[in-house]
């Protein structure tokens, strides 16, 4: 089994957030790898990773960073692969990371999800993989259909709460 998605984080302190992406990819049976690499502390390793990701079989990179959130952009600058950035709420309520990841210069795009939005990053990675893999595509369609079922069930549960002045 060879990884198709790489989950990269600047520090293992990001793991509680990023585990949501790993859990989703695991549920979708998409092989992935997880590593901590720092754009500031290990720039040579980040460069080697980014430049070799495609030849190593990676199709999508999910990169998380907080505070000085340069990791997703640095990786995107060195690979033609799609990079999904996950801003981590480490300081300034994560707004600093969100802006650092989303405000990339022309030619260096990073798809950016919400602050601490690792689950959406995992879903987006699966959707990207699904464009060339019918089995993964069907799994993502099924996942989204199940979201509708969850909302319908939630409304059924809410209907059980009775109030004198409730109108629905």
Number of C-alpha atoms within 10 A of each C-alpha: 6 11 16 20 24 23 23 28 27 26 14 13 13 21 20 10 21 26 16 18 24 24 14 19 20 13 10 19 13 18 15 19 14 16 14 17 23 19 21 13 10 12 15 13 13 22 18 12 18 20 18 14 23 16 8 12 13 20 19 25 29 27 32 33 30 29 18 15 27 21 26 30 25 19 29 24 20 17 18 16 17 18 25 27 35 35 31 28 19 19 12 10 13 20 18 19 26 24 13 21 29 18 14 17 10 6 8 16 20 25 18 23 19 16 21 23 19 30 21 18 30 27 18 19 25 25 18 16 19 17 11 10 12 11 13 19 18 14 17 18 12 11 14 13 11 12 11 11 12 12 11 12 12 11 11 11 10 11 11 8 8 10 8 5 6 8 6 7
